[in-house]
Amino acid sequence: MKRTLLALPILAACATQTYWQHPTKPAEQFYADNVECLALARNTVPEPVAAPQTNVVVGAQPPSVAAAIERGQRAAREDAEQYARTRDRRTIHEHCLYARGWQRVTR
């Protein structure tokens, strides 16, 4: 137990911290710029329009293996698309902050 407790301060000291800084703007201005850049990213890469759901037939047979595989493949595609949207939004957000003069700093 003592070894674990002694290791925690050492690990905490090695942790890096990343933040945004600007050569002339105060830290408070970051919040306003950040909100605007997040909105730009959300509006540039919108969420997809949901497809209409099919009607469920009462008393229908359980789904077949092929239907279950199709649902799994559709879920995997949707996950990949969501990942791509998130990645694109993050890129747009960061580029917007860089364009406003903010710099990412790691300590």
Backbone atoms as SQL, in Angstrom:
CREATE TABLE atoms (id INTEGER PRIMARY KEY, chain TEXT, resi INTEGER, resn TEXT, atom TEXT, x REAL, y REAL, z REAL);
INSERT INTO atoms VALUES
  (1, 'A', 1, 'MET', 'N', 0.820, -1.188, 0.000),
  (2, 'A', 1, 'MET', 'CA', 0.000, 0.000, 0.000),
  (3, 'A', 1, 'MET', 'C', 0.862, 1.249, 0.000),
  (4, 'A', 2, 'LYS', 'N', 1.932, 1.247, 0.797),
  (5, 'A', 2, 'LYS', 'CA', 2.802, 2.420, 0.847),
  (6, 'A', 2, 'LYS', 'C', 3.478, 2.672, -0.483),
  (7, 'A', 3, 'ARG', 'N', 3.799, 1.622, -1.207),
  (8, 'A', 3, 'ARG', 'CA', 4.437, 1.785, -2.509),
  (9, 'A', 3, 'ARG', 'C', 3.497, 2.492, -3.479),
  (10, 'A', 4, 'THR', 'N', 2.246, 2.119, -3.445),
  (11, 'A', 4, 'THR', 'CA', 1.259, 2.745, -4.325),
  (12, 'A', 4, 'THR', 'C', 1.115, 4.227, -3.995),
  (13, 'A', 5, 'LEU', 'N', 1.034, 4.547, -2.726),
  (14, 'A', 5, 'LEU', 'CA', 0.873, 5.937, -2.318),
  (15, 'A', 5, 'LEU', 'C', 2.090, 6.772, -2.687),
  (16, 'A', 6, 'LEU', 'N', 3.272, 6.196, -2.605),
  (17, 'A', 6, 'LEU', 'CA', 4.466, 6.930, -2.978),
  (18, 'A', 6, 'LEU', 'C', 4.568, 7.107, -4.486),
  (19, 'A', 7, 'ALA', 'N', 4.049, 6.167, -5.239),
  (20, 'A', 7, 'ALA', 'CA', 4.126, 6.245, -6.698),
  (21, 'A', 7, 'ALA', 'C', 3.164, 7.295, -7.262),
  (22, 'A', 8, 'LEU', 'N', 2.040, 7.536, -6.595),
  (23, 'A', 8, 'LEU', 'CA', 1.062, 8.488, -7.113),
  (24, 'A', 8, 'LEU', 'C', 1.620, 9.897, -7.261),
  (25, 'A', 9, 'PRO', 'N', 2.316, 10.455, -6.257),
  (26, 'A', 9, 'PRO', 'CA', 2.882, 11.799, -6.454),
  (27, 'A', 9, 'PRO', 'C', 3.896, 11.847, -7.597),
  (28, 'A', 10, 'ILE', 'N', 4.643, 10.773, -7.764),
  (29, 'A', 10, 'ILE', 'CA', 5.625, 10.736, -8.844),
  (30, 'A', 10, 'ILE', 'C', 4.910, 10.739, -10.189),
  (31, 'A', 11, 'LEU', 'N', 3.858, 9.937, -10.335),
  (32, 'A', 11, 'LEU', 'CA', 3.108, 9.904, -11.581),
  (33, 'A', 11, 'LEU', 'C', 2.415, 11.237, -11.841),
  (34, 'A', 12, 'ALA', 'N', 1.903, 11.859, -10.813),
  (35, 'A', 12, 'ALA', 'CA', 1.236, 13.148, -10.976),
  (36, 'A', 12, 'ALA', 'C', 2.223, 14.209, -11.440),
  (37, 'A', 13, 'ALA', 'N', 3.445, 14.137, -10.973),
  (38, 'A', 13, 'ALA', 'CA', 4.455, 15.108, -11.373),
  (39, 'A', 13, 'ALA', 'C', 4.828, 14.952, -12.838),
  (40, 'A', 14, 'CYS', 'N', 4.685, 13.760, -13.393),
  (41, 'A', 14, 'CYS', 'CA', 5.035, 13.503, -14.780),
  (42, 'A', 14, 'CYS', 'C', 3.900, 13.854, -15.746),
  (43, 'A', 15, 'ALA', 'N', 2.702, 14.076, -15.248),
  (44, 'A', 15, 'ALA', 'CA', 1.558, 14.361, -16.106),
  (45, 'A', 15, 'ALA', 'C', 1.736, 15.703, -16.807),
  (46, 'A', 16, 'THR', 'N', 1.324, 15.746, -18.065),
  (47, 'A', 16, 'THR', 'CA', 1.399, 16.997, -18.808),
  (48, 'A', 16, 'THR', 'C', 0.037, 17.669, -18.827),
  (49, 'A', 17, 'GLN', 'N', 0.058, 18.961, -19.018),
  (50, 'A', 17, 'GLN', 'CA', -1.176, 19.738, -19.078),
  (51, 'A', 17, 'GLN', 'C', -1.147, 20.548, -20.362),
  (52, 'A', 18, 'THR', 'N', -2.256, 20.523, -21.098),
  (53, 'A', 18, 'THR', 'CA', -2.358, 21.279, -22.335),
  (54, 'A', 18, 'THR', 'C', -3.416, 22.353, -22.170),
  (55, 'A', 19, 'TYR', 'N', -3.115, 23.542, -22.629),
  (56, 'A', 19, 'TYR', 'CA', -4.070, 24.642, -22.555),
  (57, 'A', 19, 'TYR', 'C', -3.819, 25.587, -23.728),
  (58, 'A', 20, 'TRP', 'N', -4.731, 26.537, -23.932),
  (59, 'A', 20, 'TRP', 'CA', -4.616, 27.520, -24.997),
  (60, 'A', 20, 'TRP', 'C', -4.150, 28.843, -24.399),
  (61, 'A', 21, 'GLN', 'N', -3.262, 29.519, -25.118),
  (62, 'A', 21, 'GLN', 'CA', -2.843, 30.844, -24.672),
  (63, 'A', 21, 'GLN', 'C', -2.721, 31.749, -25.893),
  (64, 'A', 22, 'HIS', 'N', -2.846, 33.046, -25.657),
  (65, 'A', 22, 'HIS', 'CA', -2.775, 34.049, -26.717),
  (66, 'A', 22, 'HIS', 'C', -1.756, 35.096, -26.297),
  (67, 'A', 23, 'PRO', 'N', -0.952, 35.590, -27.239),
  (68, 'A', 23, 'PRO', 'CA', 0.074, 36.565, -26.860),
  (69, 'A', 23, 'PRO', 'C', -0.490, 37.907, -26.373),
  (70, 'A', 24, 'THR', 'N', -1.710, 38.275, -26.798),
  (71, 'A', 24, 'THR', 'CA', -2.238, 39.580, -26.393),
  (72, 'A', 24, 'THR', 'C', -3.603, 39.530, -25.716),
  (73, 'A', 25, 'LYS', 'N', -4.385, 38.479, -25.944),
  (74, 'A', 25, 'LYS', 'CA', -5.736, 38.408, -25.377),
  (75, 'A', 25, 'LYS', 'C', -5.705, 37.819, -23.973),
  (76, 'A', 26, 'PRO', 'N', -6.592, 38.307, -23.094),
  (77, 'A', 26, 'PRO', 'CA', -6.667, 37.718, -21.750),
  (78, 'A', 26, 'PRO', 'C', -7.347, 36.351, -21.803),
  (79, 'A', 27, 'ALA', 'N', -7.168, 35.584, -20.757),
  (80, 'A', 27, 'ALA', 'CA', -7.751, 34.239, -20.696),
  (81, 'A', 27, 'ALA', 'C', -9.271, 34.276, -20.826),
  (82, 'A', 28, 'GLU', 'N', -9.918, 35.342, -20.333),
  (83, 'A', 28, 'GLU', 'CA', -11.379, 35.437, -20.407),
  (84, 'A', 28, 'GLU', 'C', -11.852, 35.474, -21.857),
  (85, 'A', 29, 'GLN', 'N', -11.040, 36.052, -22.740),
  (86, 'A', 29, 'GLN', 'CA', -11.426, 36.127, -24.152),
  (87, 'A', 29, 'GLN', 'C', -11.435, 34.749, -24.789),
  (88, 'A', 30, 'PHE', 'N', -10.662, 33.830, -24.238),
  (89, 'A', 30, 'PHE', 'CA', -10.649, 32.470, -24.781),
  (90, 'A', 30, 'PHE', 'C', -12.047, 31.863, -24.748),
  (91, 'A', 31, 'TYR', 'N', -12.784, 32.080, -23.662),
  (92, 'A', 31, 'TYR', 'CA', -14.107, 31.476, -23.533),
  (93, 'A', 31, 'TYR', 'C', -15.047, 31.954, -24.630),
  (94, 'A', 32, 'ALA', 'N', -15.015, 33.239, -24.950),
  (95, 'A', 32, 'ALA', 'CA', -15.861, 33.765, -26.026),
  (96, 'A', 32, 'ALA', 'C', -15.429, 33.206, -27.373),
  (97, 'A', 33, 'ASP', 'N', -14.126, 33.198, -27.650),
  (98, 'A', 33, 'ASP', 'CA', -13.631, 32.650, -28.912),
  (99, 'A', 33, 'ASP', 'C', -13.921, 31.162, -29.013),
  (100, 'A', 34, 'ASN', 'N', -13.768, 30.465, -27.909),
  (101, 'A', 34, 'ASN', 'CA', -14.009, 29.025, -27.898),
  (102, 'A', 34, 'ASN', 'C', -15.469, 28.711, -28.236),
  (103, 'A', 35, 'VAL', 'N', -16.403, 29.450, -27.634),
  (104, 'A', 35, 'VAL', 'CA', -17.828, 29.216, -27.905),
  (105, 'A', 35, 'VAL', 'C', -18.135, 29.469, -29.376),
  (106, 'A', 36, 'GLU', 'N', -17.585, 30.532, -29.933),
  (107, 'A', 36, 'GLU', 'CA', -17.819, 30.841, -31.349),
  (108, 'A', 36, 'GLU', 'C', -17.220, 29.776, -32.254),
  (109, 'A', 37, 'CYS', 'N', -16.040, 29.288, -31.923),
  (110, 'A', 37, 'CYS', 'CA', -15.400, 28.250, -32.744),
  (111, 'A', 37, 'CYS', 'C', -16.142, 26.922, -32.633),
  (112, 'A', 38, 'LEU', 'N', -16.654, 26.603, -31.450),
  (113, 'A', 38, 'LEU', 'CA', -17.455, 25.381, -31.295),
  (114, 'A', 38, 'LEU', 'C', -18.729, 25.468, -32.133),
  (115, 'A', 39, 'ALA', 'N', -19.380, 26.641, -32.125),
  (116, 'A', 39, 'ALA', 'CA', -20.598, 26.824, -32.926),
  (117, 'A', 39, 'ALA', 'C', -20.287, 26.697, -34.407),
  (118, 'A', 40, 'LEU', 'N', -19.178, 27.272, -34.845),
  (119, 'A', 40, 'LEU', 'CA', -18.772, 27.153, -36.242),
  (120, 'A', 40, 'LEU', 'C', -18.575, 25.689, -36.620),
  (121, 'A', 41, 'ALA', 'N', -17.904, 24.938, -35.760),
  (122, 'A', 41, 'ALA', 'CA', -17.650, 23.517, -36.037),
  (123, 'A', 41, 'ALA', 'C', -18.952, 22.730, -36.094),
  (124, 'A', 42, 'ARG', 'N', -19.878, 22.996, -35.166),
  (125, 'A', 42, 'ARG', 'CA', -21.168, 22.285, -35.167),
  (126, 'A', 42, 'ARG', 'C', -21.985, 22.613, -36.408),
  (127, 'A', 43, 'ASN', 'N', -21.968, 23.876, -36.830),
  (128, 'A', 43, 'ASN', 'CA', -22.753, 24.272, -38.002),
  (129, 'A', 43, 'ASN', 'C', -22.129, 23.798, -39.305),
  (130, 'A', 44, 'THR', 'N', -20.813, 23.660, -39.326),
  (131, 'A', 44, 'THR', 'CA', -20.121, 23.205, -40.527),
  (132, 'A', 44, 'THR', 'C', -20.306, 21.706, -40.732),
  (133, 'A', 45, 'VAL', 'N', -20.309, 20.959, -39.651),
  (134, 'A', 45, 'VAL', 'CA', -20.474, 19.499, -39.715),
  (135, 'A', 45, 'VAL', 'C', -21.728, 19.147, -38.912),
  (136, 'A', 46, 'PRO', 'N', -22.905, 19.278, -39.540),
  (137, 'A', 46, 'PRO', 'CA', -24.148, 19.031, -38.804),
  (138, 'A', 46, 'PRO', 'C', -24.396, 17.544, -38.574),
  (139, 'A', 47, 'GLU', 'N', -25.309, 17.263, -37.666),
  (140, 'A', 47, 'GLU', 'CA', -25.733, 15.881, -37.435),
  (141, 'A', 47, 'GLU', 'C', -26.559, 15.422, -38.635),
  (142, 'A', 48, 'PRO', 'N', -26.494, 14.153, -38.983),
  (143, 'A', 48, 'PRO', 'CA', -27.298, 13.667, -40.104),
  (144, 'A', 48, 'PRO', 'C', -28.780, 13.655, -39.735),
  (145, 'A', 49, 'VAL', 'N', -29.610, 13.736, -40.770),
  (146, 'A', 49, 'VAL', 'CA', -31.049, 13.651, -40.557),
  (147, 'A', 49, 'VAL', 'C', -31.392, 12.186, -40.323),
  (148, 'A', 50, 'ALA', 'N', -32.147, 11.918, -39.274),
  (149, 'A', 50, 'ALA', 'CA', -32.495, 10.543, -38.927),
  (150, 'A', 50, 'ALA', 'C', -33.416, 9.951, -39.996),
  (151, 'A', 51, 'ALA', 'N', -33.154, 8.719, -40.341),
  (152, 'A', 51, 'ALA', 'CA', -34.007, 8.013, -41.300),
  (153, 'A', 51, 'ALA', 'C', -35.321, 7.646, -40.610),
  (154, 'A', 52, 'PRO', 'N', -36.409, 7.660, -41.365),
  (155, 'A', 52, 'PRO', 'CA', -37.686, 7.282, -40.747),
  (156, 'A', 52, 'PRO', 'C', -37.640, 5.832, -40.278),
  (157, 'A', 53, 'GLN', 'N', -38.262, 5.590, -39.134),
  (158, 'A', 53, 'GLN', 'CA', -38.275, 4.231, -38.604),
  (159, 'A', 53, 'GLN', 'C', -39.376, 3.426, -39.280),
  (160, 'A', 54, 'THR', 'N', -39.106, 2.148, -39.430),
  (161, 'A', 54, 'THR', 'CA', -40.108, 1.272, -40.035),
  (162, 'A', 54, 'THR', 'C', -41.129, 0.881, -38.974),
  (163, 'A', 55, 'ASN', 'N', -42.321, 0.565, -39.427),
  (164, 'A', 55, 'ASN', 'CA', -43.375, 0.142, -38.509),
  (165, 'A', 55, 'ASN', 'C', -43.079, -1.251, -37.986),
  (166, 'A', 56, 'VAL', 'N', -43.354, -1.457, -36.736),
  (167, 'A', 56, 'VAL', 'CA', -43.162, -2.764, -36.120),
  (168, 'A', 56, 'VAL', 'C', -44.478, -3.513, -36.211),
  (169, 'A', 57, 'VAL', 'N', -44.405, -4.740, -36.713),
  (170, 'A', 57, 'VAL', 'CA', -45.610, -5.558, -36.845),
  (171, 'A', 57, 'VAL', 'C', -45.743, -6.401, -35.586),
  (172, 'A', 58, 'VAL', 'N', -46.876, -6.285, -34.924),
  (173, 'A', 58, 'VAL', 'CA', -47.120, -7.061, -33.710),
  (174, 'A', 58, 'VAL', 'C', -47.257, -8.527, -34.106),
  (175, 'A', 59, 'GLY', 'N', -46.585, -9.373, -33.363),
  (176, 'A', 59, 'GLY', 'CA', -46.654, -10.803, -33.637),
  (177, 'A', 59, 'GLY', 'C', -45.677, -11.256, -34.696),
  (178, 'A', 60, 'ALA', 'N', -44.784, -10.371, -35.115),
  (179, 'A', 60, 'ALA', 'CA', -43.807, -10.746, -36.140),
  (180, 'A', 60, 'ALA', 'C', -42.815, -11.742, -35.559),
  (181, 'A', 61, 'GLN', 'N', -42.227, -12.505, -36.426),
  (182, 'A', 61, 'GLN', 'CA', -41.237, -13.496, -36.028),
  (183, 'A', 61, 'GLN', 'C', -39.962, -12.799, -35.551),
  (184, 'A', 62, 'PRO', 'N', -39.189, -13.460, -34.680),
  (185, 'A', 62, 'PRO', 'CA', -37.918, -12.883, -34.257),
  (186, 'A', 62, 'PRO', 'C', -37.019, -12.637, -35.465),
  (187, 'A', 63, 'PRO', 'N', -36.161, -11.632, -35.388),
  (188, 'A', 63, 'PRO', 'CA', -35.311, -11.321, -36.535),
  (189, 'A', 63, 'PRO', 'C', -34.369, -12.477, -36.855),
  (190, 'A', 64, 'SER', 'N', -34.096, -12.613, -38.112),
  (191, 'A', 64, 'SER', 'CA', -33.189, -13.676, -38.547),
  (192, 'A', 64, 'SER', 'C', -31.747, -13.274, -38.256),
  (193, 'A', 65, 'VAL', 'N', -30.876, -14.221, -38.435),
  (194, 'A', 65, 'VAL', 'CA', -29.451, -13.956, -38.232),
  (195, 'A', 65, 'VAL', 'C', -28.982, -12.892, -39.222),
  (196, 'A', 66, 'ALA', 'N', -29.459, -12.962, -40.459),
  (197, 'A', 66, 'ALA', 'CA', -29.060, -11.975, -41.465),
  (198, 'A', 66, 'ALA', 'C', -29.498, -10.578, -41.055),
  (199, 'A', 67, 'ALA', 'N', -30.698, -10.455, -40.507),
  (200, 'A', 67, 'ALA', 'CA', -31.184, -9.151, -40.069),
  (201, 'A', 67, 'ALA', 'C', -30.353, -8.634, -38.895),
  (202, 'A', 68, 'ALA', 'N', -29.968, -9.531, -37.996),
  (203, 'A', 68, 'ALA', 'CA', -29.133, -9.135, -36.854),
  (204, 'A', 68, 'ALA', 'C', -27.762, -8.668, -37.333),
  (205, 'A', 69, 'ILE', 'N', -27.206, -9.362, -38.315),
  (206, 'A', 69, 'ILE', 'CA', -25.915, -8.959, -38.878),
  (207, 'A', 69, 'ILE', 'C', -26.046, -7.595, -39.541),
  (208, 'A', 70, 'GLU', 'N', -27.125, -7.375, -40.278),
  (209, 'A', 70, 'GLU', 'CA', -27.356, -6.088, -40.932),
  (210, 'A', 70, 'GLU', 'C', -27.451, -4.960, -39.906),
  (211, 'A', 71, 'ARG', 'N', -28.162, -5.212, -38.799),
  (212, 'A', 71, 'ARG', 'CA', -28.264, -4.194, -37.746),
  (213, 'A', 71, 'ARG', 'C', -26.893, -3.879, -37.166),
  (214, 'A', 72, 'GLY', 'N', -26.082, -4.917, -36.957),
  (215, 'A', 72, 'GLY', 'CA', -24.735, -4.721, -36.436),
  (216, 'A', 72, 'GLY', 'C', -23.857, -3.932, -37.397),
  (217, 'A', 73, 'GLN', 'N', -23.977, -4.241, -38.685),
  (218, 'A', 73, 'GLN', 'CA', -23.192, -3.514, -39.686),
  (219, 'A', 73, 'GLN', 'C', -23.646, -2.057, -39.774),
  (220, 'A', 74, 'ARG', 'N', -24.950, -1.834, -39.688),
  (221, 'A', 74, 'ARG', 'CA', -25.480, -0.465, -39.734),
  (222, 'A', 74, 'ARG', 'C', -24.981, 0.321, -38.519),
  (223, 'A', 75, 'ALA', 'N', -24.981, -0.315, -37.349),
  (224, 'A', 75, 'ALA', 'CA', -24.492, 0.347, -36.135),
  (225, 'A', 75, 'ALA', 'C', -23.006, 0.678, -36.267),
  (226, 'A', 76, 'ALA', 'N', -22.234, -0.221, -36.855),
  (227, 'A', 76, 'ALA', 'CA', -20.799, 0.024, -37.044),
  (228, 'A', 76, 'ALA', 'C', -20.580, 1.193, -38.001),
  (229, 'A', 77, 'ARG', 'N', -21.385, 1.269, -39.082),
  (230, 'A', 77, 'ARG', 'CA', -21.277, 2.396, -40.017),
  (231, 'A', 77, 'ARG', 'C', -21.624, 3.706, -39.324),
  (232, 'A', 78, 'GLU', 'N', -22.688, 3.682, -38.529),
  (233, 'A', 78, 'GLU', 'CA', -23.091, 4.892, -37.814),
  (234, 'A', 78, 'GLU', 'C', -22.019, 5.331, -36.828),
  (235, 'A', 79, 'ASP', 'N', -21.388, 4.380, -36.145),
  (236, 'A', 79, 'ASP', 'CA', -20.297, 4.703, -35.221),
  (237, 'A', 79, 'ASP', 'C', -19.126, 5.336, -35.971),
  (238, 'A', 80, 'ALA', 'N', -18.782, 4.763, -37.135),
  (239, 'A', 80, 'ALA', 'CA', -17.669, 5.300, -37.931),
  (240, 'A', 80, 'ALA', 'C', -17.996, 6.704, -38.425),
  (241, 'A', 81, 'GLU', 'N', -19.247, 6.920, -38.835),
  (242, 'A', 81, 'GLU', 'CA', -19.655, 8.247, -39.299),
  (243, 'A', 81, 'GLU', 'C', -19.617, 9.252, -38.149),
  (244, 'A', 82, 'GLN', 'N', -20.059, 8.845, -36.953),
  (245, 'A', 82, 'GLN', 'CA', -20.023, 9.731, -35.794),
  (246, 'A', 82, 'GLN', 'C', -18.580, 10.067, -35.425),
  (247, 'A', 83, 'TYR', 'N', -17.697, 9.084, -35.497),
  (248, 'A', 83, 'TYR', 'CA', -16.284, 9.326, -35.220),
  (249, 'A', 83, 'TYR', 'C', -15.725, 10.349, -36.207),
  (250, 'A', 84, 'ALA', 'N', -16.051, 10.192, -37.493),
  (251, 'A', 84, 'ALA', 'CA', -15.561, 11.123, -38.516),
  (252, 'A', 84, 'ALA', 'C', -16.103, 12.531, -38.279),
  (253, 'A', 85, 'ARG', 'N', -17.388, 12.649, -37.917),
  (254, 'A', 85, 'ARG', 'CA', -17.964, 13.976, -37.633),
  (255, 'A', 85, 'ARG', 'C', -17.261, 14.620, -36.444),
  (256, 'A', 86, 'THR', 'N', -17.011, 13.846, -35.400),
  (257, 'A', 86, 'THR', 'CA', -16.338, 14.367, -34.211),
  (258, 'A', 86, 'THR', 'C', -14.920, 14.818, -34.554),
  (259, 'A', 87, 'ARG', 'N', -14.214, 14.005, -35.330),
  (260, 'A', 87, 'ARG', 'CA', -12.854, 14.351, -35.750),
  (261, 'A', 87, 'ARG', 'C', -12.857, 15.643, -36.581),
  (262, 'A', 88, 'ASP', 'N', -13.794, 15.743, -37.527),
  (263, 'A', 88, 'ASP', 'CA', -13.871, 16.930, -38.373),
  (264, 'A', 88, 'ASP', 'C', -14.219, 18.173, -37.561),
  (265, 'A', 89, 'ARG', 'N', -15.146, 18.043, -36.619),
  (266, 'A', 89, 'ARG', 'CA', -15.501, 19.180, -35.762),
  (267, 'A', 89, 'ARG', 'C', -14.307, 19.630, -34.932),
  (268, 'A', 90, 'ARG', 'N', -13.567, 18.676, -34.390),
  (269, 'A', 90, 'ARG', 'CA', -12.397, 19.012, -33.573),
  (270, 'A', 90, 'ARG', 'C', -11.368, 19.761, -34.419),
  (271, 'A', 91, 'THR', 'N', -11.164, 19.317, -35.656),
  (272, 'A', 91, 'THR', 'CA', -10.210, 19.972, -36.545),
  (273, 'A', 91, 'THR', 'C', -10.644, 21.395, -36.862),
  (274, 'A', 92, 'ILE', 'N', -11.920, 21.579, -37.201),
  (275, 'A', 92, 'ILE', 'CA', -12.436, 22.913, -37.508),
  (276, 'A', 92, 'ILE', 'C', -12.322, 23.818, -36.281),
  (277, 'A', 93, 'HIS', 'N', -12.674, 23.291, -35.117),
  (278, 'A', 93, 'HIS', 'CA', -12.592, 24.056, -33.867),
  (279, 'A', 93, 'HIS', 'C', -11.160, 24.521, -33.619),
  (280, 'A', 94, 'GLU', 'N', -10.203, 23.614, -33.734),
  (281, 'A', 94, 'GLU', 'CA', -8.807, 23.962, -33.486),
  (282, 'A', 94, 'GLU', 'C', -8.299, 24.976, -34.507),
  (283, 'A', 95, 'HIS', 'N', -8.630, 24.786, -35.775),
  (284, 'A', 95, 'HIS', 'CA', -8.175, 25.719, -36.809),
  (285, 'A', 95, 'HIS', 'C', -8.766, 27.110, -36.586),
  (286, 'A', 96, 'CYS', 'N', -9.999, 27.171, -36.119),
  (287, 'A', 96, 'CYS', 'CA', -10.645, 28.441, -35.815),
  (288, 'A', 96, 'CYS', 'C', -9.887, 29.157, -34.696),
  (289, 'A', 97, 'LEU', 'N', -9.533, 28.422, -33.641),
  (290, 'A', 97, 'LEU', 'CA', -8.783, 29.038, -32.541),
  (291, 'A', 97, 'LEU', 'C', -7.395, 29.486, -32.999),
  (292, 'A', 98, 'TYR', 'N', -6.731, 28.663, -33.817),
  (293, 'A', 98, 'TYR', 'CA', -5.421, 29.053, -34.344),
  (294, 'A', 98, 'TYR', 'C', -5.556, 30.318, -35.198),
  (295, 'A', 99, 'ALA', 'N', -6.616, 30.403, -35.996),
  (296, 'A', 99, 'ALA', 'CA', -6.831, 31.578, -36.851),
  (297, 'A', 99, 'ALA', 'C', -7.053, 32.842, -36.023),
  (298, 'A', 100, 'ARG', 'N', -7.558, 32.685, -34.808),
  (299, 'A', 100, 'ARG', 'CA', -7.776, 33.842, -33.930),
  (300, 'A', 100, 'ARG', 'C', -6.545, 34.158, -33.083),
  (301, 'A', 101, 'GLY', 'N', -5.459, 33.432, -33.341),
  (302, 'A', 101, 'GLY', 'CA', -4.186, 33.731, -32.678),
  (303, 'A', 101, 'GLY', 'C', -3.894, 32.909, -31.433),
  (304, 'A', 102, 'TRP', 'N', -4.777, 31.983, -31.076),
  (305, 'A', 102, 'TRP', 'CA', -4.544, 31.153, -29.893),
  (306, 'A', 102, 'TRP', 'C', -3.511, 30.074, -30.225),
  (307, 'A', 103, 'GLN', 'N', -2.713, 29.735, -29.256),
  (308, 'A', 103, 'GLN', 'CA', -1.679, 28.703, -29.421),
  (309, 'A', 103, 'GLN', 'C', -1.872, 27.646, -28.346),
  (310, 'A', 104, 'ARG', 'N', -1.711, 26.405, -28.759),
  (311, 'A', 104, 'ARG', 'CA', -1.804, 25.297, -27.809),
  (312, 'A', 104, 'ARG', 'C', -0.461, 25.128, -27.134),
  (313, 'A', 105, 'VAL', 'N', -0.482, 25.104, -25.817),
  (314, 'A', 105, 'VAL', 'CA', 0.754, 24.992, -25.030),
  (315, 'A', 105, 'VAL', 'C', 0.658, 23.746, -24.157),
  (316, 'A', 106, 'THR', 'N', 1.734, 22.976, -24.122),
  (317, 'A', 106, 'THR', 'CA', 1.791, 21.782, -23.282),
  (318, 'A', 106, 'THR', 'C', 2.886, 21.971, -22.245),
  (319, 'A', 107, 'ARG', 'N', 2.538, 21.719, -21.026),
  (320, 'A', 107, 'ARG', 'CA', 3.523, 21.792, -19.935),
  (321, 'A', 107, 'ARG', 'C', 3.856, 20.413, -19.460);
